[in-house]
Amino acid sequence: LAALLITKQIIGNCGEILGPTFISWAKVYLLRRHITTDNKSNEKLSQVETESEKPRYDSSFDDYLEMFIQMGYVILFSAAYPLAAVWAFLNNIVEIRGDAFKLVNGLQRPFIKRVEDIGFWQDAFEVLSVISIVVNCSLIGIRGQVGRWFPNINTGQQILFVIFMEHVFLSIKFIISRAIPDVPGWVQLLVPRRGTREIGL
C-alpha cells in the first residue's frame, strides 16, 4: 500500500505538471519559429497568441477525482497503514503549488464559473466517509485487535463490539456533519449586506 500510494503520487504530480507545460512550451516554440521565419524578424508573441497554443483546462473533474482517490487510500486503509495520511499531507502541499504552476504556465487561462457547491462530489465524499468507517472497523476486527484489547471475550462478543464501535463512529460523524453548517455564519451575515449595497447602487 505504501509503495502504491507514494509511487502514484510522484508519477501523478510529475505527469500533471510536466505534461501540459512541455506541450505548451513546444507549441509556443514552433509558433514563434514559424512567425520569425515568415516575417524575418524577432517579434515577440503576445500573451493571447501564447495562450492560444496552450492546452485548455476543460474542467476540474480530474482534480476532484485525484483528491477522491487519495482520500480513499487514506481513510479506507488507515487502520492498515496509518502513515498514509502523512504522505497525503505532503502530497497536497506539492499539489497546491503544482496546480498553480500548471494553470499559470501550462494551460490556457480558465474562465470562472460560479457554482453553489462542489456538486455530486459532496455526496461521493460523504458515501466514502461512511464506507471508510465500516471498512476500518472490519479491519480492526479481522486483524484480532479487539482480542488483544480484551483477551477474555469470545468471538461473538468481538463481533458485537466491532458493530457497536462502528455505530458509535457513524453517530459521531452524523453529529459533526449536522453541527458544522454548510454556509459559515459570517458569510450569512455578509450576503444580505451585499444585496442591499447592490440595490443601493
N, C-alpha and C positions, 0 to 999 in steps of 0.2 A: 504493500500500500504506500509506503514512504517513497520507494523508487518511482512508482507510477505517478504519484502526486507531484513530486519535485520535477521529474522529467517532463511531465505535461506542462507544468507552469513555465519552465525555462524555454521549451520549444514553442509554446504558445505565445509568450511575450516576444521572443525573437522574430517569429513569423509575422506577428501582428504589427510590430514596429518597422522591421526592416523591409517587409514585402511591399506595402504601399509606398514607402519612402523611396525605395530603389526604383520602382516603376515610374513614379513621378519625376525623379531626377533624370532617368533615362529619356523619358518623353520630352522633358523640357530641354535637355541637351540636344536631342535630334531636331526639335523645332528651332532652337537658336542657331544650330548649324545650317539648317535649311534657309532661314532668313538671311544669315550672313552670306551664304553662297549666292543667293538671288540678288541681294542689294549691294553686295560688295562693301559692306560697312559693318561696324561693330555695334549696331544699335541694340540697346538693351530691351528686353521684353518687359512689358507692363505686368502689373500684378494680375490683371484679368487674363492676359494671354498665358501667363504662367499657370494659373489655377485651372484654366480650361483644359490643360493637358493632364491634370491630376485625376486619379480615380474619384468617383463620387462616394460620399457617405450616405448610403441608401437608408439605413435605419439602425436603431440601437438593438435590434434583435440579437445579433451575435454577442454584443457586450453583456446583455442580460443573461443570455444562455451560458456564457462563460462563468459569470458570477453564480448562476444557479447550480452548475456542475460543481464548482468549487465548494459552495455551501453544502452540497450533498456529500462530498468527501469528508468535510469537517464534522458535520453533525450526525451523519449516519454511522460513522465508524469511529467516533471519538472514544468510545469505550475500548476499542481495539488499538487505536493509535492516537493518544492524546496530543502528541506534538503536531498533528495536522493543523491545529488552529494557529500555531506559531508560524508554520510555513505559509499558511493562507494570509496571515497578517503581513508578513514580509512581502509576499507576492502583491498584495493590494497597494503597498507603498510604491513598489515599482510600477504597478499597473496605472496608478494615477498619473505619474509623470510620463509613462509610455503612451497612454492615450492622449495626453495633452500634446506630446511631440507629434504623434500620428495625425491629429486633427489640424495642427498648425502647419506642418511641413509635408505631410504625405498625402493629404486628401483635400478635395475642394471644400471651401468654407460651407458648412451645412446651414440650411435655413432653419430658423427657430419655429418650432411648433408648440403651441400652448396646449397643454393637456391637464386634466384634473388629477390624474394619478398615474401609476405605472401599468394600469390595465390588468390584463389577465395574469401578469406576473405576480401580483399581490396574492391571488388565490393559489398560484403554483407554490409560492414560498410558504404559505400557510399550510397547505397539504404536506409539503416536505417536512415542515417542523413537527407535524403530528406523527408522520411516519417515522421520523428520527427518534422520537420518544419510545415508540413501540419497538423499534429495532435495537436501540441501546439497552433497554430493559431486558429484551430477549437475549442479547449477547451476555449481559451480566448473569442471567440465569443459566445459559448454556455453558459458560466457562466455569461454573461452580463457585462464583464469587460469593453467592449467598450462603453456601455451605461453609465457607471459610469464616464468614462473619458470624454465623450461628451454627456451630457444629452439632447441636443437639436436635435439630429439626429434621424431619424426613423429607422425601422428595415432593410429596403432595403439599406440604407446608411451604416448601421453597417456591413451588409454582404459584401458590396463593400470595406469597409475599411479593413475587415479581409482578403479579397482576395488580396488587394493592399499590406498589411503588409506581407502576405505570399510570394508574388513575390519579395518584397524588400529583405527579408531574403534569399530566394533562390538565388537571384543575388549576395548577399554578399558572400554566401557560394561558388558559382561558381568562383567569383573573387579571393577569398582566395585560393581555390584549384588550380587555374591556377598560382597564384603569387608565391606559395611555390613549388620549384622544387622537383621532386621525389628523385633525387640524389643531395646532397649538393655540393656547388661549390668547397669546399676544397677536397672532395672525387674525383671529376672530375679532379682536378689538380694532385692528387697523383696516380691515375690509370695509366696514361702514364709513369710516372717516374718509377713505379714498373715494368711495362712491359719492359722498357729499361734496368733496372737493371737486370732482369731475363735473357734477351738476352745477356747482357754482361757477366753474369756468365757462 
